[in-house]
Structures are given as C-alpha cells and as structure tokens.
Amino acid sequence: MLAIIALAIVAMAGFFISLILDLKKTVRSLNELVKTADESLKPTLEELQQTLRSLRSVSEDINEVTTDVKTLSGSVRDVGLNIRSVSNLIENVASTTAITASGLRAGVKTGLEFLLKNLFSRIGGKK
C-alpha cells in the first residue's frame, strides 16, 4: 500500500512540476504580450494626443471664424438698415419735391392765365 501512496505522490509531484513549468511559460508569454502591447500603444497614444491638439486648434479657428461671420452679418444688417433709411429719406424728398413742383406749376399756370386774361382784356378794351 505504501508503494501505491508513494507512486501517487510521485505522480502528483510530476503533475505539479509540469503544471508549474506550464504556468511559467504562460507568465512569460503574458509578459511578452504586455510588453508588445505597451510598445505598440505608446505611438498610438502619442498620435492620439497630437490629434487632440490639432482638433483643439481647429476648434479655436472655427470659433474665430464664427465670431468674424457674426461681426460681418451685423455690419451687413446695419448697412441694410442705413440703405432703408436713405431710401425712405429720398422717397420723402421726392414726394415733397413733387408736391412743391405741382403747387408751383399750378401757381404759374394760374398766374399766366390771369396775366394773359388781363393783358387781352386791356388790349381788347383799347381797341
């Protein structure tokens, strides 16, 4: 019976030695995987940081352009309002001028009619 127990202990020792050797190989492989992943991730992380810097720069440029566009649109709106004001002023001046010219025309016409009527009536009275 002792021989069976001794044989079982030797078999278990062999199994544990084999298990320990396999675990050692697995740990080495895992270390190599971590090392490779670390080496390949470093450039990727650096590139990602550069990309983020570029995106930040583009975002700042877009903000500046947006501010410029807002300023430009405000200026265009102001120019439109000024043109509308000038147009209304010209319309008012033209309207006032037309009324004045119409009144002047009516006055001149009436004056000429009166003058001609009196002139012909005097000439007609002398004959």
TORSE-385549 format. One record per atom (N, C-alpha, C): residue in three letters; x, z, y. Coordinates in steps of 0.05 Angstrom, whole numbers, padded with zeros to 5 digits, always signed. Example, Ala and Ser with C-alpha at 12.3 -4.5 7.8 and 13.67 -1.06 7.14 Angstrom:
2
Ala+00264+00156-00114;Ala+00246+00156-00090;Ala+00264+00156-00066;Ser+00257+00142-00045;Ser+00273+00143-00021;Ser+00258+00157+00001;
//
This chain:
127
Met+00016+00000-00023;Met+00000+00000+00000;Met+00017+00000+00025;Leu+00039+00014+00022;Leu+00058+00014+00045;Leu+00068-00014+00051;Ala+00072-00028+00030;Ala+00082-00056+00034;Ala+00061-00072+00049;Ile+00036-00068+00044;Ile+00015-00083+00058;Ile+00015-00075+00088;Ile+00018-00049+00093;Ile+00018-00039+00120;Ile+00042-00050+00135;Ala+00065-00049+00121;Ala+00090-00059+00134;Ala+00088-00089+00139;Leu+00076-00103+00120;Leu+00072-00132+00124;Leu+00053-00137+00147;Ala+00032-00121+00149;Ala+00013-00124+00171;Ala+00026-00118+00198;Ile+00044-00098+00198;Ile+00058-00091+00223;Ile+00077-00113+00231;Val+00091-00125+00212;Val+00109-00147+00217;Val+00094-00171+00227;Ala+00071-00176+00214;Ala+00054-00199+00223;Ala+00044-00195+00251;Met+00035-00170+00257;Met+00026-00164+00284;Met+00048-00166+00304;Ala+00072-00157+00297;Ala+00095-00158+00315;Ala+00102-00187+00320;Gly+00101-00204+00299;Gly+00106-00233+00303;Gly+00085-00245+00321;Phe+00060-00237+00317;Phe+00039-00248+00334;Phe+00042-00239+00363;Phe+00049-00214+00368;Phe+00053-00204+00395;Phe+00078-00217+00408;Ile+00099-00221+00392;Ile+00123-00235+00403;Ile+00115-00263+00412;Ser+00101-00277+00394;Ser+00091-00304+00400;Ser+00073-00304+00425;Leu+00056-00285+00427;Leu+00037-00282+00450;Leu+00053-00277+00476;Ile+00073-00259+00474;Ile+00089-00253+00497;Ile+00105-00278+00506;Leu+00116-00293+00488;Leu+00130-00317+00495;Leu+00111-00338+00508;Asp+00087-00341+00497;Asp+00068-00359+00509;Asp+00060-00350+00537;Leu+00056-00324+00540;Leu+00049-00313+00566;Leu+00071-00318+00586;Lys+00097-00315+00577;Lys+00119-00320+00594;Lys+00120-00349+00603;Lys+00115-00368+00585;Lys+00114-00396+00592;Lys+00091-00402+00611;Thr+00068-00389+00607;Thr+00045-00392+00624;Thr+00051-00382+00652;Val+00064-00359+00654;Val+00071-00348+00680;Val+00091-00367+00694;Arg+00110-00378+00680;Arg+00129-00397+00692;Arg+00114-00421+00703;Ser+00096-00432+00686;Ser+00081-00455+00695;Ser+00064-00449+00719;Leu+00052-00425+00719;Leu+00036-00417+00741;Leu+00053-00414+00767;Asn+00077-00403+00764;Asn+00095-00400+00786;Asn+00103-00428+00797;Glu+00109-00447+00780;Glu+00115-00474+00788;Glu+00092-00487+00802;Leu+00068-00482+00792;Leu+00044-00493+00805;Leu+00040-00482+00833;Val+00044-00456+00836;Val+00041-00443+00862;Val+00063-00454+00881;Lys+00087-00457+00871;Lys+00109-00467+00887;Lys+00103-00495+00896;Thr+00094-00512+00878;Thr+00088-00540+00885;Thr+00065-00541+00905;Ala+00044-00525+00900;Ala+00021-00525+00918;Ala+00030-00516+00946;Asp+00047-00496+00947;Asp+00057-00486+00973;Asp+00073-00507+00987;Glu+00090-00521+00973;Glu+00106-00543+00985;Glu+00089-00566+00995;Ser+00068-00572+00980;Ser+00052-00595+00989;Ser+00032-00587+01010;Leu+00025-00561+01011;Leu+00005-00552+01032;Leu+00018-00549+01059;Lys+00044-00542+01060;Lys+00057-00538+01086;Lys+00055-00563+01104;Pro+00063-00587+01095;Pro+00060-00610+01112;Pro+00031-00616+01120;Thr+00013-00611+01101;Thr-00015-00616+01106;Thr-00025-00597+01128;Leu-00017-00572+01127;Leu-00026-00552+01147;Leu-00013-00559+01174;Glu+00012-00568+01174;Glu+00024-00576+01200;Glu+00010-00600+01212;Glu+00003-00619+01195;Glu-00012-00643+01204;Glu-00040-00635+01214;Leu-00052-00616+01201;Leu-00079-00606+01210;Leu-00076-00593+01237;Gln-00055-00577+01241;Gln-00051-00564+01267;Gln-00047-00585+01289;Gln-00032-00606+01283;Gln-00027-00628+01302;Gln-00053-00642+01308;Thr-00069-00647+01288;Thr-00095-00660+01292;Thr-00113-00643+01309;Leu-00113-00617+01305;Leu-00130-00599+01322;Leu-00120-00599+01351;Arg-00094-00601+01355;Arg-00083-00603+01382;Arg-00092-00629+01395;Ser-00091-00650+01380;Ser-00100-00676+01390;Ser-00129-00676+01397;Leu-00146-00664+01380;Leu-00174-00662+01385;Leu-00180-00646+01410;Arg-00165-00624+01413;Arg-00168-00608+01437;Arg-00161-00624+01462;Ser-00140-00639+01461;Ser-00132-00656+01484;Ser-00153-00677+01490;Val-00164-00690+01469;Val-00185-00710+01473;Val-00209-00697+01485;Ser-00216-00673+01476;Ser-00239-00659+01486;Ser-00236-00653+01516;Glu-00212-00644+01523;Glu-00206-00639+01552;Glu-00209-00664+01568;Asp-00198-00687+01558;Asp-00200-00712+01572;Asp-00230-00720+01575;Ile-00245-00716+01554;Ile-00274-00723+01556;Ile-00288-00706+01577;Asn-00281-00680+01578;Asn-00292-00663+01599;Asn-00285-00672+01627;Glu-00260-00681+01631;Glu-00252-00691+01657;Glu-00268-00717+01664;Val-00271-00735+01645;Val-00285-00760+01649;Val-00315-00753+01655;Thr-00326-00735+01640;Thr-00354-00727+01645;Thr-00358-00716+01673;Thr-00339-00700+01682;Thr-00340-00689+01709;Thr-00339-00712+01730;Asp-00321-00731+01725;Asp-00318-00754+01743;Asp-00344-00771+01744;Val-00356-00775+01720;Val-00381-00790+01719;Val-00403-00776+01734;Lys-00404-00749+01731;Lys-00424-00734+01745;Lys-00420-00737+01775;Thr-00396-00735+01784;Thr-00390-00738+01813;Thr-00397-00766+01822;Leu-00390-00786+01806;Leu-00397-00814+01814;Leu-00427-00818+01815;Ser-00442-00808+01795;Ser-00471-00811+01795;Ser-00483-00797+01819;Gly-00472-00774+01827;Gly-00482-00760+01851;Gly-00477-00777+01875;Ser-00454-00789+01877;Ser-00447-00806+01900;Ser-00466-00830+01901;Val-00471-00843+01878;Val-00488-00866+01877;Val-00517-00858+01885;Arg-00525-00835+01877;Arg-00552-00825+01885;Arg-00553-00821+01915;Asp-00532-00809+01926;Asp-00531-00805+01955;Asp-00531-00832+01970;Val-00516-00852+01960;Val-00516-00878+01972;Val-00544-00890+01971;Gly-00558-00887+01949;Gly-00585-00897+01946;Gly-00604-00884+01966;Leu-00601-00858+01970;Leu-00618-00844+01989;Leu-00611-00854+02018;Asn-00586-00858+02024;Asn-00578-00868+02050;Asn-00589-00896+02055;Ile-00588-00913+02035;Ile-00598-00940+02037;Ile-00628-00939+02042;Arg-00642-00922+02028;Arg-00671-00919+02031;Arg-00677-00910+02060;Ser-00661-00891+02070;Ser-00666-00881+02098;Ser-00661-00903+02118;Val-00639-00919+02114;Val-00633-00941+02133;Val-00655-00962+02131;Ser-00665-00968+02107;Ser-00686-00987+02103;Ser-00712-00978+02118;Asn-00718-00953+02115;Asn-00742-00942+02129;Asn-00738-00943+02159;Leu-00714-00938+02169;Leu-00708-00939+02197;Leu-00711-00968+02207;Ile-00700-00987+02193;Ile-00702-01015+02200;Ile-00731-01024+02200;Glu-00746-01015+02181;Glu-00774-01022+02179;Glu-00789-01011+02204;Asn-00783-00986+02211;Asn-00796-00974+02234;Asn-00788-00989+02260;Val-00762-00996+02263;Val-00753-01010+02286;Val-00766-01038+02287;Ala-00768-01051+02265;Ala-00780-01078+02264;Ala-00810-01076+02271;Ser-00823-01056+02260;Ser-00851-01052+02266;Ser-00856-01046+02295;Thr-00839-01029+02307;Thr-00841-01022+02335;Thr-00835-01047+02352;Thr-00815-01062+02345;Thr-00808-01087+02359;Thr-00831-01107+02358;Ala-00843-01110+02335;Ala-00865-01129+02332;Ala-00889-01120+02349;Ile-00894-01094+02350;Ile-00916-01084+02366;Ile-00910-01089+02396;Thr-00885-01083+02404;Thr-00877-01087+02432;Thr-00878-01117+02439;Ala-00868-01134+02421;Ala-00869-01163+02426;Ala-00897-01173+02428;Ser-00914-01163+02411;Ser-00942-01171+02411;Ser-00955-01163+02437;Gly-00950-01138+02446;Gly-00961-01129+02471;Gly-00950-01144+02495;Leu-00924-01150+02494;Leu-00911-01166+02515;Leu-00923-01194+02516;Arg-00927-01206+02493;Arg-00939-01233+02492;Arg-00967-01233+02503;Ala-00982-01213+02496;Ala-01010-01212+02506;Ala-01009-01208+02536;Gly-00990-01191+02546;Gly-00988-01187+02575;Gly-00980-01212+02590;Val-00960-01226+02579;Val-00951-01251+02592;Val-00973-01271+02592;Lys-00987-01274+02569;Lys-01008-01294+02567;Lys-01030-01287+02588;Thr-01038-01262+02589;Thr-01059-01255+02608;Thr-01049-01259+02637;Gly-01024-01252+02642;Gly-01013-01256+02669;Gly-01012-01285+02677;Leu-01003-01302+02658;Leu-01002-01331+02664;Leu-01030-01342+02668;Glu-01049-01334+02651;Glu-01077-01343+02654;Glu-01088-01335+02682;Phe-01082-01310+02689;Phe-01092-01301+02716;Phe-01078-01316+02738;Leu-01052-01320+02735;Leu-01037-01335+02756;Leu-01047-01363+02758;Leu-01050-01377+02736;Leu-01059-01405+02736;Leu-01088-01406+02747;Lys-01105-01388+02739;Lys-01132-01388+02748;Lys-01133-01385+02778;Asn-01118-01365+02789;Asn-01118-01361+02818;Asn-01104-01384+02832;Leu-01084-01395+02820;Leu-01070-01417+02833;Leu-01088-01441+02835;Phe-01102-01448+02814;Phe-01120-01471+02814;Phe-01145-01466+02831;Ser-01153-01440+02832;Ser-01177-01435+02849;Ser-01170-01437+02878;Arg-01145-01431+02886;Arg-01137-01434+02914;Arg-01133-01464+02921;Ile-01121-01478+02901;Ile-01117-01506+02906;Ile-01144-01519+02907;Gly-01162-01512+02890;Gly-01189-01523+02890;Gly-01204-01516+02914;Gly-01199-01492+02926;Gly-01214-01483+02950;Gly-01203-01498+02974;Lys-01179-01506+02976;Lys-01168-01520+02999;Lys-01176-01549+02999;Lys-01182-01561+02979;Lys-01190-01589+02978;Lys-01215-01592+02990;
//
